[in-house]
Amino acid sequence: MSPKQANAPRSVAASSESVLDLPAASNAISVVHDRSFSIMDFQGTTLGNAAKGMRNELNRMIDGVPEGPDREHFAREMDSFFALFTRYLTEKAKGQKINWAKIKSPKEEQIIPYKDLTANVPAQTTAANLKKLAVLKLNGGLGTTMGCVGPKSAIEVRDGMTFLDLTVRQVEYLNSTHGVDVPLILMNSFNTDSDTTNIIQKYSNHALQILTFNQSRHPRVGKESLLPVAKSYNDNGPNWYPPGHGDIFESLASSGLLDQLIADGKEYIFISNVDNLGATVDTTILEHVATSGAEFIMEVTDKTKADIKGGTLIDYDGQVRLLEIAQVPSEFVEEFKSIKKFKIFNTNNLWVSLKAIKRLLAESAFSMEIIENIKTTDGGEKVIQLETAVGAAIKHFQGAHGVNVPRSRFLPVKSTSDLFLLTSDLYALHHGVLSMNPKRIFQNAPIIKLGDHFKKVGHYLSRFKSPPHILELDHLTVTGDVTFGADVVLRGTVIIVANHGSRIDIPSGAILDDKVVSGNLRILDH
């Protein structure tokens, strides 16, 4: 089946008025010396004026778009953004912060071990469950941090295949094995949509339904002015941003896909990051989703020192919630990073009820915690990006809980150090699915730390003639100008340091077993 797209424009226009729950703002701020005029009064008045100024600027941009579907779509997006912005202002005015004293470890029933789930589900039951499932990949990110151009999903990660290639192979094999038709949905951003639309044409002859839709496009906000940096709808520069993946439910509904999936008999959607190669459809978890009645299940896994910044599930006033590091007061950040107190973290593999999403949208119930992300533009201006995380929606769903899954369910590629692992003999590839080589004694990945010379994918690839053999490796640190020949074997702890002005070439066939290499070393092949 040919790839299908669902980028239907939003059809509901934004209203020109919106109410902010702040002290009333006058049209002008006068200097007052009355002692009863408190700081809170001043802040409330200032933020009230900020809301009014923002609404006026958004209306001006909307008015600049010709009548038609594009204007309706843009107006709806700006209305959604304004709701987020006014909620942000309200929280600032009230000084709302998370109460650290209320944070507790999750209750036993809030985190279920994967090993306690029902295994060996009959094939007929599995097929029936799969017929009710859709798979969604978050595909809004670019590969710029790894030195690549275009969508991150287009980066080659294994045997000449990209993230998207592997995802297509996974879902296609799942469908052919069980005789089902699980659709693959891509949530793009305005940064990735055009390229992705072109890329997926190569799958037109595959027995797989591919659907796409776009997440919202929000204007960056000047930190001092609290006004949009973007000046018009057609401003396609860096003045716009995708607002995190927390708007997935609204965007899915606005595209028409939510209703389409429900009409097609789909009941559940499996959401994950496109760069997490461990996020495959697990039929054991799917059976738990089907039988538990839970509307939202988050896969979590045990935290290591490499995961100290990852969001974690907590009990807050008796309710399961996601806690992100951006929400943590500065004085408690080190405590948040503690592996002893916060033992698990969110993999962002989520299983969600489609009917529950529709119900909560109808109730306007979604109110995920706002993450204030402050950036500096190329011109030196401080700007604010208001973002939300899809995992934070867990608090809104009935029966929501976490499942503590094996580490193999979390294989993200955020850096070339991650890429080093996944391209090595540590993992085997079958039908798009990576699994750890059974020949490795300890079924955990070694720690890899590659320096700045390896940061960009192009530079990284130029420094290896072939991926090293690392089945017995525990830890690798490489800094400086270092290259590797073919069939290098690394074992135990290996540290290679080429100081400034020095170069180290590890020769082909070399075996480094618990070694520290430093200084200059150049051996030329002939």
Disulfide bonds with the S-S distance in Angstrom:
none
